[in-house]
Amino acid sequence: MKILLDECVDERLAHDFAGHDVLTVRQMGWKGRQNDELLALAERHFEAFVTTDRNLSFQQNLARINIAVLVLTAPTNRLSDLRPIVPALLKALPLVKKGEVREIGA
């Protein structure tokens, strides 16, 4: 699966997505883009968008987009807090549908 990591997610987490094609917002040259523009770009190139931005679903109409959004919920955005969530995220990836928002974690 092609996955885009939001700039608020530690880039080192990409190494934990074995079997998936993972790129970051920075690698795509999209750093600093507003969420609506970022999601419009992402849906053209990726199947899933991973973020820690819990407000994204309140700020954007995600039902109209053509990409699955997975929101990691952890005490902080530090790698040590995000890594324990990865197994649940990997389980959810094949089940999540485009236009769906799913929270993963605590």
N, C-alpha and C positions, 0 to 999 in steps of 0.2 A: 504494500500500500504506500502511496506517496503522501507523506506527512510534512506539514509546515509547523515549525516551532515558533511561537510568538517571541518577540524580543524580551519579554518579561520572564521567559523560561531560560534557565541556565543552559547554554549551548552544549555543555558536556553531557547533558542528558541524552542527546541524540545517539550516543554510543550504546545506550541501553535498549534501543529499538531493533534488536536483531531481526533480520529478515524483511525489514522495511526500508524504503528509500526516504530518508529524513534530511530536510534542509531547514535552515533557519531564516528568519526574516532578514538578518544581516547578510547572509550568503546570497540571498536573492536581490540585494540592493534596495530593499523596501523599508529600511529602518527609518523611523520617524513618521511613517504614513499614518493617517487617521484610520480608525477601525473600519469605517465603511469602505474606504478606498482599498485598504489592505485585504479585506475579505473578498472584495470584487476581484482583485488580482489573484488571490489564493484559490478561489473556486475555479479559475481557468487552468490551473496547473497542478492542483492537489486534491486528494480525496478527503483529507482530514486536517484540521487546524487544532493544535494543542496550545493552550494558554493557561495562565493562572489568574486572569482577569475575571473575577466573579461578577463584575458589573456589566460585562459584555452583553449578556442577554437582555439587560434592562435598557441598554443604550442603542441596541441595533435590533431590527426585525429579522431575526435569524431564520425564521420559518421560510423566508423567501430566497435564501441563499442555497446554492448547490454544492454545499460542502458540509461534512460532519464537524461539529465543534465539541471538543473535549476540554473541560475545565478542571484543572488539577487543583484540589483543595487541600492545602497543607498549612501548618502553622506559619511557615515563611516560604520564600522562593529559593531558599538555599538548596543546593544539590542534596545535602544530607537529609532534608525533609521531603524532597521530591522523589528520590530514588525508591523508597519503600512503596510508593504508589504505582510504580511502573508495571508490576505484574498484573494489577487490576486493570490498568490502562490497556495492556496488551490483550487481555481477555475481552475487553469491550470493543476494541477496534473492528473485529469482523462483524460485530452485531449492530454497531451504530450506523444509522442511515443519513444520507445527505439531508440537510435542513434540520437535523436533530441536534440538540444540545444535551450533553450528558456530563454530570459532575462525577469526578473520580477522586476518591480519597476520604479524608476524615470529615 
